[in-house]
Amino acid sequence: MSKILIVEDEEAIADLEKDYLELSGFQVEVANDGAAGLEKALGEDYDLFILDLMLPGVDGFEICRKVRDEKNTPIIMVSAKKDDIDKIRGLGLGADDYMTKPFSPSELVARVKAHLARYDRLTGSVAEKNKVIEIRGLKIDTTARRVWVNGEEKTFTTKEFDLLTFLAGHPNHVYTKEDLFREIWDMESVGDIATVTVHIKKIREKVEMDTSNPQYIETIWGVGYRFKV
């Protein structure tokens, strides 16, 4: 459910907007002055802001500017002022839309839905979520190619990272050294497969509390290695 913040000092208008948005399935919070609205906007997570322009304390322009410095959340600015200069200023500060009072609540709901859908499309296509593997204190961000052990980041070479990620991505599967050499080094086992053993040793030194009793990468004697879950 999308969460919306309305910053509006006229309580009757704020309540009407809130009612229509809630009937459309949105979760809505209201702040009736600029300072409270700014604190909520910066301190909490919302999917869209509706900002009145003329507010006691901190005006809508200032809220818009400070929010846009930190967040890309859609902003709809509303005002009884019809001057183009205010609209131009609001949009120039980063507002996504400007509505002049009076307007129908149904139009507001339609614009809210349109901006949320547009934002979802943009973030969905541009900001793909990182793929992360987390197992018992070990965190592997496969997109950013970073590894943490109990919150402490560790540095890995390219092949060390590739080998760890491959094993962690196929838990409880036993791989021979030949299998791993072929998968990670993209070469047939005629190469020096001892490099697999060397890399496993280096990985264990970075992720295991006790390398003689590994909790992640287990040696299956006479066969190969397995990542335990």
C-alpha positions in Angstrom: 0.0 0.0 0.0 1.5 3.4 -1.0 2.0 5.9 1.8 1.3 9.5 1.2 2.0 12.6 3.2 -0.3 15.7 2.9 1.2 18.9 4.2 -1.8 21.3 4.4 -2.8 23.9 7.0 -6.5 24.1 6.1 -7.8 21.1 8.0 -11.0 20.8 6.0 -9.1 20.5 2.7 -6.6 18.1 4.2 -9.4 15.9 5.6 -11.2 15.9 2.2 -8.0 14.9 0.4 -7.2 12.3 2.9 -10.7 10.7 2.7 -10.6 10.5 -1.1 -7.1 9.0 -1.1 -7.9 6.4 1.6 -11.0 5.4 -0.3 -8.7 4.7 -3.3 -6.5 2.4 -1.2 -3.7 4.7 0.0 -2.3 5.1 3.4 -2.3 8.8 4.3 -0.8 11.0 7.0 -1.4 14.7 7.5 0.8 17.5 8.8 -0.9 20.9 9.4 2.1 23.1 9.5 5.4 23.4 7.5 7.8 22.5 10.3 5.9 19.3 11.2 5.6 18.4 7.5 9.3 18.9 6.8 10.2 16.8 9.8 7.9 13.9 8.7 9.0 14.2 5.1 12.7 13.9 5.9 12.4 11.5 8.8 10.0 8.9 7.4 9.5 7.0 4.2 6.7 8.0 1.9 5.8 7.2 -1.7 4.4 10.7 -2.5 4.1 14.1 -1.0 1.3 16.6 -1.5 2.5 20.1 -0.4 0.5 23.2 0.1 2.4 26.2 -1.0 1.4 28.7 1.7 2.1 27.1 5.1 2.8 28.6 8.6 6.4 28.4 9.6 8.1 26.7 6.6 6.5 27.1 3.2 6.0 24.5 0.5 8.9 25.8 -1.5 11.3 25.3 1.3 9.9 21.8 2.0 10.2 20.9 -1.6 13.8 22.1 -1.9 15.0 20.2 1.2 13.1 17.0 0.3 14.5 17.1 -3.2 18.1 17.4 -1.8 17.7 14.0 -0.2 14.9 12.1 -2.0 13.4 11.5 -5.5 9.9 10.8 -4.1 7.2 12.4 -6.3 5.9 15.8 -5.1 2.6 17.4 -6.0 2.4 21.1 -5.0 -1.0 22.7 -4.5 -1.9 26.3 -4.1 -4.6 28.9 -4.4 -2.1 31.2 -6.1 -2.5 31.1 -9.9 0.6 33.1 -10.9 2.8 31.3 -13.4 5.9 32.5 -11.5 4.9 30.3 -8.5 4.3 27.3 -10.7 7.6 27.8 -12.5 9.4 28.2 -9.1 7.8 25.1 -7.7 8.6 23.0 -10.7 12.1 24.4 -10.8 12.7 23.3 -7.2 11.8 19.7 -8.2 8.1 19.4 -7.8 6.6 16.9 -10.2 3.2 18.6 -10.6 1.4 21.8 -9.6 -2.4 22.0 -9.0 -4.3 25.2 -8.5 -7.1 25.3 -5.9 -9.9 24.7 -6.1 -9.7 21.3 -7.8 -11.8 18.2 -7.6 -10.5 15.5 -5.2 -11.0 12.9 -7.9 -8.5 14.8 -10.1 -6.0 14.8 -7.3 -6.4 11.0 -6.9 -5.9 10.6 -10.6 -2.7 12.6 -10.6 -1.4 10.7 -7.5 -2.0 7.4 -9.3 -0.3 8.7 -12.5 2.8 9.9 -10.6 3.1 6.8 -8.6 2.9 4.6 -11.7 5.4 6.7 -13.5 7.8 6.6 -10.6 7.5 2.8 -10.3 8.3 2.5 -14.0 11.3 4.6 -13.7 12.7 3.0 -10.6 11.9 -0.5 -11.9 13.8 0.0 -15.1 16.7 2.1 -13.7 17.3 0.9 -10.2 17.4 -2.9 -10.3 17.6 -4.3 -6.8 21.0 -5.8 -5.9 21.0 -9.6 -5.7 22.2 -10.6 -2.2 23.0 -14.0 -0.7 22.8 -14.1 3.1 23.8 -17.2 5.1 24.6 -17.3 8.8 26.5 -14.0 9.0 27.9 -14.1 5.5 26.5 -11.5 3.1 27.4 -11.6 -0.5 26.2 -8.7 -2.7 26.5 -10.3 -6.1 25.6 -7.1 -8.0 28.1 -4.8 -6.2 30.6 -7.7 -5.8 31.0 -7.0 -2.1 31.2 -9.4 0.9 30.6 -9.0 4.6 31.3 -11.4 7.4 29.4 -10.6 10.6 29.1 -7.0 9.4 32.7 -6.6 8.5 33.5 -6.1 4.8 36.2 -8.3 3.4 38.3 -7.8 0.2 38.2 -10.5 -2.4 40.1 -11.0 -5.7 37.9 -11.5 -8.8 38.3 -15.3 -8.9 37.9 -15.6 -5.1 34.6 -13.7 -5.3 33.5 -15.7 -8.3 34.3 -19.0 -6.7 32.6 -18.1 -3.4 29.5 -16.8 -5.2 29.2 -19.9 -7.3 29.4 -22.2 -4.4 27.1 -20.1 -2.2 24.6 -19.9 -5.1 24.5 -23.7 -5.3 24.3 -24.8 -1.7 24.7 -28.4 -0.6 25.9 -29.4 -4.1 29.2 -31.2 -4.2 31.6 -30.0 -6.9 34.9 -31.6 -7.9 38.0 -29.5 -8.4 37.6 -30.1 -12.1 34.0 -28.8 -12.0 35.0 -25.6 -10.3 38.1 -25.0 -12.5 35.9 -25.4 -15.5 33.1 -23.1 -14.1 35.3 -20.3 -12.7 38.3 -20.3 -14.9 36.4 -21.3 -18.0 39.0 -23.9 -18.9 39.1 -27.7 -19.1 40.7 -29.6 -16.2 44.0 -30.1 -18.2 44.9 -26.8 -16.5 46.5 -26.6 -13.1 43.5 -27.5 -10.9 45.6 -27.0 -7.8 44.7 -23.3 -8.1 41.2 -24.3 -6.9 42.6 -25.6 -3.7 44.7 -22.4 -3.2 41.6 -20.2 -3.8 39.4 -22.2 -1.4 42.2 -21.8 1.3 42.2 -18.0 0.8 38.4 -17.7 0.9 38.3 -19.7 4.1 40.9 -17.4 5.7 38.5 -14.5 5.0 35.1 -16.0 5.9 35.7 -18.8 8.4 36.1 -18.3 12.1 38.0 -21.6 12.3 39.6 -22.7 9.0 40.2 -26.2 10.5 36.5 -26.6 11.1 34.8 -24.6 8.3 31.1 -23.7 8.6 30.7 -22.6 5.0 32.9 -24.4 2.5 33.2 -28.1 3.5 35.8 -30.5 2.0 34.3 -33.8 0.8 37.3 -36.0 0.9 38.1 -37.7 -2.3 35.4 -35.8 -4.2 35.6 -32.0 -3.9 33.8 -29.1 -2.0 30.3 -28.2 -0.9 28.8 -25.0 0.5 26.9 -25.9 3.6 23.6 -24.3 4.6 
